[in-house]
Amino acid sequence: MTRFTPKVLIRGGSCAVDPLGTILVEPDFTKELIHYVNADLSRIACGKMDLDTVGHYSRPEVFQLIVNEKTCDAVVRR
């Protein structure tokens, strides 16, 4: 099986999302640009009430991050 090695791993497309997940600026993959956004920073507190990963929910028995550092194929044939 031959390995596929893309020349571009990530095609860009920066976007802006507020703390509650509302998309403020859609990604644009056609050109290089810089987004400037006026965001309501008071929504940060509301977002933390949904999922506060550094406070109440940072307990290791609730959330655990496991990183597989081995190189893996994108497709595995069985």
Secondary structure, DSSP 8 states (H G I E B T S, - for coil): ------S-S------EE-TTS-EEE----SS---------TTHHHHHHHH--TTTGGG-TTT-------S---S----
